[in-house]
Amino acid sequence: MSNIAHWLKPCLQQVQVLKKTNRLSHALLITGADGVGQEELAREMVKDLMCEVDQAAACGNCHSCQLMRADTHPDFRVLDGEASSIKVDQVRLLVRQMSQKPQVGQNKVVLITHAQAMNINAANAVLKALEEPSARTYFVLTSSQSTRLLATIRSRCLLINVPTPTKAEVTQWLGEQPE
């Protein structure tokens, strides 16, 4: 398993089991307090979803895994709402791109970070995409304020709550990081 923070591993393992048993939803909403690792967890989940090998976790060796490591996979798109609001035109372009067949591998994945930054029109466009997903397309949303999302978006997603780590867990994790 990747070197992610200890408190994120149970969430990652839960999604990996669902993937391996073909019970994973096409939409995931990762929530938790600001800074607890939602984006780190989301990126690990995305790697697993993009991998071409039929297993729970990413193999790290297939062509898709290599493209993900190089940050050049053509079937992976990101919308980041951290700096500014996410607008409807961005979502529509993304949905159009994702409606095509995968260029590499089997799946297409959209990562929307800080999803609470979607304006109402963008949120409605995402909702439409979640209600009528393209085949083999996954949406992974992160939010520290999931109550600001449309209730209908939340209801279409598998909810993954990231726990707030204890001070001891954070201290241990920081001590394990390379300098």
Phi, psi and chi 1 to 4 in degrees:
 res  aa     phi    psi   chi1   chi2   chi3   chi4
   1 MET       -  149.7 -179.8  175.9  -72.3      -
   2 SER   -61.6  169.8   61.5      -      -      -
   3 ASN   -90.3   55.1 -171.6   28.4      -      -
   4 ILE   -89.3  165.7   66.2  168.2      -      -
   5 ALA   -58.4  145.6      -      -      -      -
   6 HIS   -54.5  -41.5  -56.9  -63.8      -      -
   7 TRP   -72.4  -12.7   59.7   90.8      -      -
   8 LEU   -90.6  -21.2  -60.3  175.7      -      -
   9 LYS   -59.0  -43.2  -72.8 -178.8 -178.4  179.3
  10 PRO   -60.9  -37.2  -24.6   34.1      -      -
  11 CYS   -65.4  -44.4  -63.4      -      -      -
  12 LEU   -63.4  -43.7 -178.7   59.4      -      -
  13 GLN   -63.4  -38.7  -70.5  167.9  -22.1      -
  14 GLN   -59.0  -45.8  169.9 -166.4    6.3      -
  15 VAL   -69.5  -37.4  170.3      -      -      -
  16 GLN   -62.8  -39.7  -72.0  172.3  -23.8      -
  17 VAL   -64.1  -43.7  165.9      -      -      -
  18 LEU   -62.6  -39.7  -68.2  171.8      -      -
  19 LYS   -63.3  -49.4  176.9 -171.5  174.2 -142.3
  20 LYS   -62.3  -32.8 -177.2   64.2 -177.6  161.2
  21 THR   -95.9   12.5   57.9      -      -      -
  22 ASN    56.1   37.2  -66.2  -43.8      -      -
  23 ARG  -118.7   14.9  -65.3 -178.2  -59.6  152.5
  24 LEU   -81.0  132.4 -174.0   60.1      -      -
  25 SER   -65.2  155.2  171.1      -      -      -
  26 HIS   -77.7   -6.0   70.7  -76.1      -      -
  27 ALA  -138.6  129.7      -      -      -      -
  28 LEU  -122.7  138.2  -51.4  170.9      -      -
  29 LEU  -121.5  113.5  173.5   57.7      -      -
  30 ILE  -100.9  117.7  -56.9  168.6      -      -
  31 THR  -122.4  161.6   66.0      -      -      -
  32 GLY   163.5  172.2      -      -      -      -
  33 ALA   -62.3  153.8      -      -      -      -
  34 ASP   -53.1  131.3 -108.7  -21.4      -      -
  35 GLY    84.0    8.9      -      -      -      -
  36 VAL   -90.8   -3.9  -63.2      -      -      -
  37 GLY   113.6   19.5      -      -      -      -
  38 GLN   -57.2  -44.6  -59.9   98.1  -50.1      -
  39 GLU   -69.1  -39.4  -72.0  179.4   43.2      -
  40 GLU   -60.2  -46.1 -179.9 -175.2    5.0      -
  41 LEU   -62.5  -45.3  177.8   61.3      -      -
  42 ALA   -59.4  -42.6      -      -      -      -
  43 ARG   -67.1  -34.2  -70.3 -165.0  177.9  -90.4
  44 GLU   -67.4  -41.5  -72.1  -60.2  -44.4      -
  45 MET   -63.5  -40.6  -70.0  176.5 -178.5      -
  46 VAL   -61.6  -43.8  166.0      -      -      -
  47 LYS   -57.2  -43.9  -72.2  178.6 -163.2  173.5
  48 ASP   -61.9  -42.2  -66.2  -14.9      -      -
  49 LEU   -69.0  -32.7  -69.8  169.1      -      -
  50 MET   -80.8  -20.6  -64.8  -55.7  -65.1      -
  51 CYS   -60.2  139.4 -179.3      -      -      -
  52 GLU   -84.9  -13.2  -63.6  170.6   43.1      -
  53 VAL   -85.5  134.8  177.5      -      -      -
  54 ASP   -79.6   81.9 -171.7   23.9      -      -
  55 GLN  -150.2  172.4   59.0 -172.8   27.4      -
  56 ALA   -68.5  -47.5      -      -      -      -
  57 ALA  -104.4  155.0      -      -      -      -
  58 ALA   -60.2  139.3      -      -      -      -
  59 CYS   -77.3  -28.9   72.6      -      -      -
  60 GLY    83.8   -6.3      -      -      -      -
  61 ASN  -117.4  -26.5  -61.6  -43.8      -      -
  62 CYS   -67.3  170.3   69.6      -      -      -
  63 HIS   -58.9  -42.7 -172.2   56.2      -      -
  64 SER   -62.8  -42.4  -76.3      -      -      -
  65 CYS   -63.0  -38.3  -74.8      -      -      -
  66 GLN   -65.7  -41.9  -68.4  170.6    5.4      -
  67 LEU   -65.4  -37.7  -70.3  170.8      -      -
  68 MET   -64.5  -42.7  -71.2  -59.3  -68.1      -
  69 ARG   -62.0  -36.3 -165.2  168.3   33.8 -103.6
  70 ALA   -83.1   -4.0      -      -      -      -
  71 ASP    60.8   39.2 -154.6   17.7      -      -
  72 THR  -130.9   20.1   57.9      -      -      -
  73 HIS   -72.1  124.5 -157.4  -62.2      -      -
  74 PRO   -72.8  -12.9   26.5  -33.2      -      -
  75 ASP  -103.2   14.7  -61.2  -41.5      -      -
  76 PHE  -122.9  127.0  171.7   57.1      -      -
  77 ARG  -128.5  148.6  -62.3  -80.3 -168.4  -86.4
  78 VAL  -128.0  135.3  178.3      -      -      -
  79 LEU  -118.1  122.9  -83.2 -179.1      -      -
  80 ASP  -114.3  118.5 -173.9   -3.8      -      -
  81 GLY   -95.1   12.7      -      -      -      -
  82 GLU   -67.2  -45.2 -175.2  171.8   29.9      -
  83 ALA   -83.4  -33.7      -      -      -      -
  84 SER  -152.7  173.9   63.4      -      -      -
  85 SER   -71.4  153.2   68.3      -      -      -
  86 ILE   -90.7  125.6  -62.7  171.6      -      -
  87 LYS  -101.5  159.3  -51.4 -102.9 -172.1  -46.4
  88 VAL   -61.0  -37.7   67.9      -      -      -
  89 ASP   -63.4  -35.8  -70.1  -21.7      -      -
  90 GLN   -63.3  -43.9  -65.5  171.0  -73.4      -
  91 VAL   -67.1  -43.8  173.1      -      -      -
  92 ARG   -61.5  -42.8  -74.2 -177.8 -179.4  147.2
  93 LEU   -61.5  -45.2  173.6   62.2      -      -
  94 LEU   -60.6  -46.4 -170.7   85.1      -      -
  95 VAL   -63.2  -40.1  169.1      -      -      -
  96 ARG   -61.0  -45.4 -116.0 -170.2  -24.1  -89.0
  97 GLN   -62.7  -38.0  -68.0  168.4  -26.3      -
  98 MET   -80.3  -10.7  -71.3  -67.9  130.5      -
  99 SER   -78.3  -12.1   67.1      -      -      -
 100 GLN   -77.9  164.5  -50.8  -61.0  -44.8      -
 101 LYS   -67.8  151.5  -71.6 -171.4 -172.6  -60.5
 102 PRO   -58.5  138.7  -18.0   27.3      -      -
 103 GLN   -81.0  -32.0  -65.6  180.0   37.6      -
 104 VAL  -135.4  139.6  177.5      -      -      -
 105 GLY    70.3 -151.5      -      -      -      -
 106 GLN  -112.1  -33.6  -55.4  161.9    6.1      -
 107 ASN  -113.9  160.6  -62.8  -32.5      -      -
 108 LYS  -121.8  140.9  -60.1  166.3  -71.5 -178.5
 109 VAL  -134.0  134.9  178.7      -      -      -
 110 VAL  -111.9  126.4  174.5      -      -      -
 111 LEU  -111.0  120.6  172.5   59.6      -      -
 112 ILE  -114.9  105.0  -57.2  175.8      -      -
 113 THR   -91.3  149.9   60.5      -      -      -
 114 HIS    53.1   50.0  -54.2  -83.0      -      -
 115 ALA   -58.6  -22.8      -      -      -      -
 116 GLN   -63.7  -11.6   70.3  -87.6    6.0      -
 117 ALA   -83.4    0.6      -      -      -      -
 118 MET   -70.7  134.2  -70.5 -173.9  -73.4      -
 119 ASN   -75.6  173.1   67.9   26.3      -      -
 120 ILE   -62.2  -38.3 -171.4   66.1      -      -
 121 ASN   -68.0  -40.5  -66.5  -29.0      -      -
 122 ALA   -64.6  -41.8      -      -      -      -
 123 ALA   -61.6  -41.3      -      -      -      -
 124 ASN   -66.6  -35.8  -78.6  -42.1      -      -
 125 ALA   -67.4  -39.5      -      -      -      -
 126 VAL   -65.0  -43.4  166.3      -      -      -
 127 LEU   -57.2  -45.1  177.4   60.3      -      -
 128 LYS   -59.7  -42.3 -176.5  172.4  176.9   10.9
 129 ALA   -65.4  -36.5      -      -      -      -
 130 LEU   -70.3  -33.3  -66.7  178.4      -      -
 131 GLU   -75.9  -28.3  -70.3  174.0  -24.7      -
 132 GLU  -130.0   65.7  -57.6  167.0    8.8      -
 133 PRO   -70.9  145.6   27.5  -33.9      -      -
 134 SER   -69.3  154.0  -60.3      -      -      -
 135 ALA   -60.2  141.3      -      -      -      -
 136 ARG    58.2   30.5  -52.9  -68.4  -63.2 -167.7
 137 THR  -114.2  130.2  -58.8      -      -      -
 138 TYR  -116.6  142.6  -67.2   91.2      -      -
 139 PHE  -113.9  128.2  -73.0   81.7      -      -
 140 VAL  -121.7  116.4 -180.0      -      -      -
 141 LEU  -112.0  143.7  -70.7   71.7      -      -
 142 THR  -121.1  147.7   69.0      -      -      -
 143 SER  -161.5  136.2  179.0      -      -      -
 144 SER   -94.3   -4.1   60.3      -      -      -
 145 GLN  -136.9   62.9  -58.1  168.5   17.7      -
 146 SER   -63.8  -21.8   61.8      -      -      -
 147 THR   -68.5  -14.7   56.5      -      -      -
 148 ARG   -82.9   -7.5  -72.3 -173.8   49.5 -159.0
 149 LEU   -84.1  156.1  -65.7  172.1      -      -
 150 LEU   -58.9  138.7  -65.4  175.2      -      -
 151 ALA   -59.1  -33.1      -      -      -      -
 152 THR   -69.6  -31.8   45.6      -      -      -
 153 ILE   -66.7  -47.4  -72.4  178.3      -      -
 154 ARG   -58.6  -38.5  -68.9 -167.0  -47.0  -93.3
 155 SER   -71.2  -20.5   72.3      -      -      -
 156 ARG   -88.5   -5.7  -57.4  -71.0 -171.9  -69.5
 157 CYS  -110.7  148.5  -63.6      -      -      -
 158 LEU   -75.5  119.7  171.3   64.2      -      -
 159 LEU   -85.4  127.4 -175.0   61.8      -      -
 160 ILE  -122.5  109.4  -60.1  163.2      -      -
 161 ASN   -91.8  118.7  -71.8  -52.9      -      -
 162 VAL   -84.7  123.2  176.3      -      -      -
 163 PRO   -71.2  151.8   27.2  -33.3      -      -
 164 THR   -80.1  123.0  -59.2      -      -      -
 165 PRO   -71.0  156.7   27.1  -33.5      -      -
 166 THR   -77.5  164.6   64.8      -      -      -
 167 LYS   -60.0  -39.1 -174.4  176.2  177.8 -178.5
 168 ALA   -64.0  -40.8      -      -      -      -
 169 GLU   -63.6  -42.4  -73.2  174.0  -44.6      -
 170 VAL   -66.0  -43.7  172.8      -      -      -
 171 THR   -60.9  -44.8  -58.2      -      -      -
 172 GLN   -61.9  -46.3  177.5 -173.9   -7.1      -
 173 TRP   -62.8  -44.0  178.4   74.3      -      -
 174 LEU   -61.4  -38.1  -73.1  172.1      -      -
 175 GLY   -65.6  -22.9      -      -      -      -
 176 GLU   -88.8   -8.6  -64.9  168.2   -5.9      -
 177 GLN   -79.6  141.2  -59.8  -51.9  -58.0      -
 178 PRO   -66.2  148.9   17.0  -22.9      -      -
 179 GLU   -84.4      -  -65.4 -162.8   27.2      -
